[in-house]
Amino acid sequence: MPGLRRLLPLLLLAALCPPALSLRHEPSKIAVVGGGIGGSAAAYFLRQKFGRGVQLHVLEKAALGGRLDTLDMEGDSYEAGGSVIHPVNLHMKHFVKELGLLSTTHEGSPSGVYNGEEFVFEESSWSFINRPKKLWHYGLNPLRMSMWVEDILDKFMRIYRFQMHDYAFSSNERLLHALGGDDFTRLLNQTIDEAMQKAGFSQKFINQVVCPVMRFAYGQGAGVNAFVGALLVGWLESGLWSVKGGNKLVCSGLIYSAKAEVIPGTVVSIEPKTRHKRGGDPVKLYEVTYNTSSGLTGDTYDIVVIAAPLGRKMANITFRNFDPPIPEFLYPYKQIFITLVHGRLNTSFFGYRDPQAFHLGAIFTTDSPKLFINSLNLEPPVGDTGTGGKLPLPSAVWKVFSNEELTKEQLNLLFSSYDSVKVKPWLAYPQYSAPEKFPPIVLHEQLYYLNGLERAASAMEMSAIAARNAALLAFHRWHGHSARVDQEDLHEKLKTEL
């Protein structure tokens, strides 16, 4: 009995102080809708959090990779979707290392900015000349831009520390405010043109440097929100890289690593269900109906993560019998056309009568009604390291970005001759506008949507960040870990903890 008396205080203490982790059972089955970089990363992070016992299904209507894809041309493959990754994209770097993939660095080649009549700026083949040349053309604007963007990137990089310590956010607004406070809110509420003018940058610099980069990356000019604009000009620096063999290899690798089952099917509807068990509390589930080659079928899941852009032209999913109803997703995506051309560039179209004198491997464009292309660049095969500053070959593969499909007449203007043409239309990224509005992450109790973060900036790394946040959020909400969700002043708290 004396031993029991000694145990009583401990038993009483255990009753008064419940364990930090809840005793709720783990989910038995989770669905991820979409097999692109967001969906594959979500499957990977969900497996990390929920362990080996849960069944993971990835529902994908097409090939794995989503908006990461390649086009084949004359025996080689070329990136036709998300193409480059920045050195500070830590999730993508981790994925490539974890999966044993190889990376290739993009050395690049001289570029020029064309306004429809002439080149307003051309880089030299001698790279050491280019920095002083930019300072001569644009004064101190390039240096000031580096400092302006560095502060924004430093704040953005806090997300890795927050996620490493298992913190999640229930809305995109809360996530971005935790990183940059009111500064990020202001950037999302104005255009990159407005923000840079207020910061003292010249209109010439905005029109000839910033706007062409936006047209190249997002098919939109300096009217994009200032947050995506600042991240983009910060990301487009030296050291850009890609995955040897194609960036889409990350998606299939993550799904294999997560031991997730891929179900080829188009999700048609999602509906909440309640299953009653004998002698237990009712269990809430989601019935997901999808179309396969064998017809309409479905399954039930404890948790559903949607990793495909929602909307009538995108993943057109019907949400049945939700109370309150799931809101409509009226967030338009930008139509873009990627055209690969194996041929000889018509250099006279760009003002070079002597093709031998043409030395540019990339052409960016200003916002001009005379132009029918956003950009044009030499494209190396996946796994190649790029042109490395070499002069373009007489006949090579060029990638053209345009907002409309190129006509034969337009192709004949751009190229003096060509052997092959491949076209890929994409609803590629959000149509940005300030002030930026975000769709919710939490659509229902255990129904999550991760693509809303794209409205801040669309990139492979943003999808990976959103995927990890969704996985952490699902885990903490399932187990009732409210202290790990939506913490204010998290940056200061973590500095104190460490």
Buried (B, 14 or more C-beta within 10 A) or exposed (E): EEEEEEEEEEEEEEEEEEEEEEEEEBBBBBBBBBBBBBBBBBBBBBBBBBEEEBBBBBBBBEBBBBBBBBBEBEEBBBBBBBBBBBBBBBBBBEBBEEBEBEBBBBBBBBBBBBBEEEBBBBBEBEBEEBEEBBEEBBBEBBEBBEEBBEEBBEBBEBBBBBBEBEBBBBBBBBBBBBBBEEBBBBBBBBBBBBBBBEEEBBEEBBBBBBBBBBBBBBBBBBBBBBBBBBBBBBBEEEEBBBBBBBBBBBBBBBBBBBEBEBBBBBBBBBBBEEEEEEEEEEBEBBBBBBBBEEEEEBBBBBBBBBBBBBBEEBBEBEBBEBEEEBEEBEBBBBBBBBBBBBBBBBBEEBEBEEBEEBBBBBBBBBBEEEBBBBBBBBBBBBBBEBBEBBBBEEBBBBBBBBBEEBEEEBBBBBBBEBEEBBBBEBBBBBBBBBEBEBBBBBBBEBBBBBBBBBBBBBBBBBBBBBBBBBBBBBBBBBBEBEEBBBBEEBBEBBEEEE
